Amino acid sequence: MPDAEVIDTLAARLRHAEAQCSATAPVRGEIATDDGAAAYAVQQANVDLRVRNGERIVGRKIGLTSLAVQRQLGVDQPDFGTLFASMAAGDAEPMRLAQLIQPKVEAEIGLVLEHDLVHEKHTFADLQRACAYALAAIEIVDSRIADWDIRFVDTVADNASSARFVIGSRPVLLKDVDLAGCEMTLTSDGDVLSRGNGAACLGNPLNAAAWLADRMVRLGTPLRAGDVILTGALGPMVAVRAPGTFVADVAGLGGVRATFID
């Protein structure tokens, strides 16, 4: 693990990149490519600063839930980032491209918790009981690393490449939807850009959520009632290159729209 000065310097570099909408070099030049603990320390430094500055944590996102992407980055587990209220946009609420660097959209399933998740090991049934409902969601990812030239430590340090998120307006009880089997289609202007299903998230979005719940308990920051969990991409992410609207339709959960303007 690098010393605190290195961690703080990397955290400041990523903050500056986000604030200036100008990408920076990968952090793996400063920390080892297999030093996940250091990468999470960089992420946490920026999370702590945002909280001290008055921002409110509203949940967590899970990334790298695709086994193919894990193999590509040389890891055997997902990663996570923190969601703040300032990152949330309403369904079809315009988001300014000028405030982002190199955004991409992912269609996901969002979960909202009704109960805290505080056990050392959570079962599938624990997650079923704890979730108030599921919704269709779109995550806007935006690497602060130039050209998306990322490895595991780069995306972890960069708050799992998170930027914005939109959740749908149709909450559905878990008993009324097949989370693993639900099909997703992501479109823009009627063109199909991405397809997938719930099984892309470690076989079932609840498996991804259970992994996150266990991890957060080990870190001393368990997931709480009211938290939003973005459970991972249902299909390939799509670059946002111009103003427009992306629509994610998830069978059983309805649709959700991410709208971008100049």
FENTA-V873245 format. One record per residue. RES is the residue in three letters. PHI is phi in radians with two decimals (999 if undefined). Layout:
# FENTA-V873245
res & phi
RES & PHI
RES & PHI
This chain:
# FENTA-V873245
res & phi
MET & 999
PRO & -1.11
ASP & -1.29
ALA & -1.06
GLU & -1.12
VAL & -1.13
ILE & -1.03
ASP & -1.13
THR & -1.13
LEU & -1.17
ALA & -1.07
ALA & -1.13
ARG & -1.10
LEU & -1.20
ARG & -1.07
HIS & -1.10
ALA & -1.06
GLU & -1.17
ALA & -1.12
GLN & -1.62
CYS & 0.91
SER & -2.43
ALA & -1.17
THR & -2.16
ALA & -1.30
PRO & -1.02
VAL & -1.40
ARG & -1.18
GLY & -1.32
GLU & -1.93
ILE & -2.25
ALA & -1.13
THR & -1.14
ASP & -1.86
ASP & -1.65
GLY & -1.07
ALA & -1.08
ALA & -1.16
ALA & -1.10
TYR & -1.18
ALA & -1.13
VAL & -1.11
GLN & -0.99
GLN & -1.15
ALA & -1.03
ASN & -1.32
VAL & -1.08
ASP & -1.05
LEU & -1.13
ARG & -1.10
VAL & -1.14
ARG & -1.07
ASN & -1.48
GLY & 1.75
GLU & -1.35
ARG & -1.96
ILE & -1.35
VAL & -2.08
GLY & 2.83
ARG & -2.43
LYS & -2.02
ILE & -1.94
GLY & -2.11
LEU & 1.02
THR & -1.47
SER & -1.50
LEU & -1.11
ALA & -1.13
VAL & -1.20
GLN & -1.03
ARG & -1.10
GLN & -1.07
LEU & -1.65
GLY & 1.27
VAL & -2.22
ASP & -2.16
GLN & -2.69
PRO & -1.26
ASP & -2.29
PHE & -2.49
GLY & -2.41
THR & -1.83
LEU & -1.76
PHE & -1.93
ALA & -1.01
SER & -1.18
MET & -1.59
ALA & -1.46
ALA & -2.17
GLY & -1.35
ASP & -0.97
ALA & 1.19
GLU & -1.19
PRO & -1.10
MET & -2.06
ARG & -1.49
LEU & -1.10
ALA & -1.13
GLN & -1.64
LEU & -2.14
ILE & -1.81
GLN & -2.55
PRO & -1.25
LYS & -2.38
VAL & -2.01
GLU & -2.28
ALA & -1.47
GLU & -2.48
ILE & -1.88
GLY & -1.72
LEU & -2.09
VAL & -2.08
LEU & -1.46
GLU & -1.76
HIS & -2.29
ASP & -1.14
LEU & -2.08
VAL & -2.12
HIS & -1.41
GLU & -1.16
LYS & -2.32
HIS & -1.79
THR & -1.64
PHE & -1.01
ALA & -1.15
ASP & -1.00
LEU & -1.19
GLN & -1.05
ARG & -1.26
ALA & -1.41
CYS & -1.48
ALA & -1.27
TYR & -2.94
ALA & -2.05
LEU & -2.51
ALA & -1.20
ALA & -2.58
ILE & -2.20
GLU & -1.77
ILE & -1.76
VAL & -1.65
ASP & -2.75
SER & -1.20
ARG & -1.45
ILE & -1.64
ALA & -0.98
ASP & 1.06
TRP & 0.95
ASP & -1.47
ILE & -2.05
ARG & -2.09
PHE & -0.95
VAL & -1.17
ASP & -1.18
THR & -1.23
VAL & -1.08
ALA & -1.03
ASP & -1.57
ASN & 0.92
ALA & 0.98
SER & 1.03
SER & -1.50
ALA & -2.46
ARG & -2.46
PHE & -2.67
VAL & -2.30
ILE & -1.96
GLY & -1.25
SER & -1.90
ARG & -2.18
PRO & -1.18
VAL & -2.25
LEU & -1.11
LEU & -1.07
LYS & -1.18
ASP & -1.79
VAL & -2.52
ASP & -1.60
LEU & -1.10
ALA & -1.34
GLY & -1.60
CYS & -1.15
GLU & -1.58
MET & -2.12
THR & -2.28
LEU & -1.93
THR & -2.26
SER & -2.59
ASP & 0.94
GLY & 1.46
ASP & -1.55
VAL & -1.36
LEU & -1.90
SER & -2.75
ARG & -2.32
GLY & 3.09
ASN & -2.71
GLY & -1.10
ALA & -1.15
ALA & -1.15
CYS & -1.64
LEU & 0.96
GLY & 1.60
ASN & -2.89
PRO & -0.96
LEU & -1.22
ASN & -1.12
ALA & -1.11
ALA & -1.14
ALA & -1.15
TRP & -1.00
LEU & -1.10
ALA & -1.03
ASP & -1.09
ARG & -1.12
MET & -1.19
VAL & -1.13
ARG & -1.07
LEU & -1.48
GLY & 1.43
THR & -2.28
PRO & -1.10
LEU & -1.18
ARG & -2.10
ALA & -0.92
GLY & 1.65
ASP & -1.15
VAL & -1.66
ILE & -2.09
LEU & -1.62
THR & -1.57
GLY & 2.07
ALA & -1.17
LEU & -1.51
GLY & -2.78
PRO & -1.02
MET & -1.36
VAL & -2.23
ALA & -1.23
VAL & -1.73
ARG & -1.90
ALA & -2.79
PRO & -0.98
GLY & 2.79
THR & -2.15
PHE & -1.88
VAL & -2.09
ALA & -1.83
ASP & -1.89
VAL & -2.08
ALA & -0.98
GLY & 1.55
LEU & -2.07
GLY & 1.43
GLY & -2.03
VAL & -2.60
ARG & -2.15
ALA & -2.00
THR & -1.98
PHE & -2.09
ILE & -2.24
ASP & -1.11
